[in-house]
Amino acid sequence: MNPPKFTCCDDMANLTYLNDASVLANLRDRYSRWLIYTYSGLFCVAINPYKRLSIYT
């Protein structure tokens, strides 16, 4: 796994170990904090929260 400083990393291209487990752990940590947008280099990964968020109102 990645060092603690990469917990909830906003750009997964910065992760030390970029593998399936690290990506899923990072997305899970960010989703638990309602951070549904995460970058992966040039791409934006969005997770559907299945509810309305205050960032859109």
PLY file of the C-alpha trace (Angstrom):
ply
format ascii 1.0
element vertex 57
property float x
property float y
property float z
element edge 56
property int vertex1
property int vertex2
end_header
0.00 0.00 0.00
0.95 3.63 -0.34
2.49 5.74 2.45
-0.02 7.56 4.73
0.72 10.93 3.08
-1.07 9.61 -0.04
-4.29 8.77 1.81
-7.17 10.51 0.06
-4.88 11.70 -2.75
-6.65 14.03 -5.21
-4.51 12.91 -8.17
-3.88 9.18 -8.38
-0.95 9.77 -10.75
0.98 10.81 -7.62
0.49 7.45 -5.86
3.70 5.55 -5.15
2.13 2.19 -6.00
-0.41 2.42 -8.81
-2.26 -0.89 -8.84
-5.88 -2.03 -8.54
-5.86 -2.23 -4.74
-4.30 1.24 -4.32
-6.70 2.88 -6.76
-9.76 1.27 -5.14
-8.55 2.16 -1.63
-8.00 5.78 -2.66
-11.42 6.03 -4.32
-13.07 4.42 -1.27
-11.38 6.90 1.10
-12.39 9.87 -1.03
-15.97 8.63 -1.47
-16.35 8.18 2.30
-15.60 11.93 2.59
-18.07 12.74 -0.23
-15.21 13.72 -2.56
-16.67 12.21 -5.71
-14.17 13.65 -8.21
-10.62 12.32 -8.40
-7.98 12.94 -11.05
-5.89 10.22 -12.60
-3.34 12.18 -14.57
-5.28 14.01 -17.29
-8.54 12.18 -16.62
-11.24 12.87 -14.06
-12.83 9.88 -12.33
-16.34 10.52 -10.97
-18.25 8.25 -8.62
-22.03 8.60 -8.59
-23.15 9.32 -5.00
-26.81 8.50 -5.79
-27.98 11.63 -3.97
-27.95 15.39 -4.46
-24.88 17.17 -3.15
-24.67 20.79 -2.03
-21.94 21.55 -4.57
-24.61 21.64 -7.29
-27.15 23.95 -5.62
0 1
1 2
2 3
3 4
4 5
5 6
6 7
7 8
8 9
9 10
10 11
11 12
12 13
13 14
14 15
15 16
16 17
17 18
18 19
19 20
20 21
21 22
22 23
23 24
24 25
25 26
26 27
27 28
28 29
29 30
30 31
31 32
32 33
33 34
34 35
35 36
36 37
37 38
38 39
39 40
40 41
41 42
42 43
43 44
44 45
45 46
46 47
47 48
48 49
49 50
50 51
51 52
52 53
53 54
54 55
55 56
